[in-house]
Amino acid sequence: MKRSRARSHEAIEFARDQRATANEFARTVWQWVRNRQVCGQKFRREVPIPPYTADFCCVELKLILEIDGADHLTETGRERDRVRDDFLDRNGYRVVRIPGFDVVREPDRVYQDIVERVRERMGELGVG
């Protein structure tokens, strides 16, 4: 049986590497969203959505959380994110971009924003 690109050996290895080298921002957000802690919704880490990989994704809600570092603040980074977000949007995903430094500076606000976005998406899709 042939594997899809999303489940290819390369995609799996890339996801493992990303999880192993996650920065402080991503590790913090993972602690918040893992084990169905946000509105009972399951999030996965480093989810392949070819040709991209999402930082965190709730597959049921098609909700993606992206933790943005400094490279996303450049003109090139913003353009790359725009192209990526347009692709994901056309495929039914909702992308929530979270500046990484906000995770450290304003953790309570960021966490509440994640909860609100999950609830909003659940309402849009009639889940829950």
N, C-alpha and C positions, 0 to 999 in steps of 0.2 A: 504494500500500500504506500503510495506516494504522500509525503507530508506536504502540507501547505507551507508557503514561505513564512507564515506567522509561527509555525511550529518547527521550522528548520533547525538543524543543529546550530547553525551560526546565530540565529535569533535567540535560541535558548542560552547559548554561551554568552552572548552580549548581555542578556538580561541578568544572568548570574553575576557577571562582572560588575554591572551597574549596581546591583544590590550590595555586593561586597565592598564597593568603593563609595557608597552613598555619603553625601556630605551631611553635616549636622542638621541642616534644614530638612532634608528628605527624611532623615532618621526620626526627627521630631514629628513630622506630619504622619509618618507611618505609625508611630505609637498612638496617635489620635484616631486613625481611621481603621486600624487592623481589628480583626475579630468582631466585625459588625458593631463597632462602638458608636457609629454615627447613624442614628435612625434605623438601626438593624440592617443596614446595607453592607454588602460585601465588597470591599475594595481589594484589588490585586496590585502588586508592584511591578514596574517595568514590563508593561503589557505590549507585546508586538501588535501593531496595527499597520501592516506594511503600506508604505515604505518607512513608517515611523515607529517609535516606541514611546508609549505614554508613561510618565512617571508613576501615576496612580490612576486606576480606572475601575469604576463600578460598571461592570458589563451590563447588568440588568437595566441600569438607568442610562447607559451610554454617556456617563459623566466622567470627564477626565480632569484630574488635578495636576497642573504643571507647576513645579517649583522652579522659579526663574532666578538664575545667578546673574552675575555682572555681565556676562557675554550677551544676555538678552536685552541689555540696555543700549547697545550700540545700534547704529542705523542698520547695519547688516543683520544683526540679531533680530531686530524688530521686523525687518522684511521677511526673514526666514520664518519667524513665528507666524506672521500674517499668512504666508503661503500654506504653512502647515495647518493652521487653524481653519483656513478656508477649505482645505481638503477634508479635514475631520468633520467640519460642519456639513459639507455636502454628503457625507456618509452617515449623518444622523447623530454625531457626537456633539456634546456641549463641552467646551473647554473652559476651565477656570484657571486663570494665571495668577499665581501667588508669588510676589517678590520674596525671595529667600530671606533677606534681612528682616522683613516684617515678621517672619516666624519667630525670630529671636527677640526683636524689639517690642512686638505687640502680640504675644502668643494668644492671649484671651480673645482679642478682636479677630485674629485670623481663624482661630478655632470656631468662633461663633459664625463667621462668614461661611466657613465650610458647611456647618450645620444648616444654615439658611439656604445655601445653594442646593444641598441635597434635598431638603424639604421642597424647595421650589421645583426641582426637577421631578420629584415624586408626584407633585400636583399636576405638572404638565402632562405626565404620562399616565396619571390615574393609578399610581402604585401605592399600596398601603392603605 
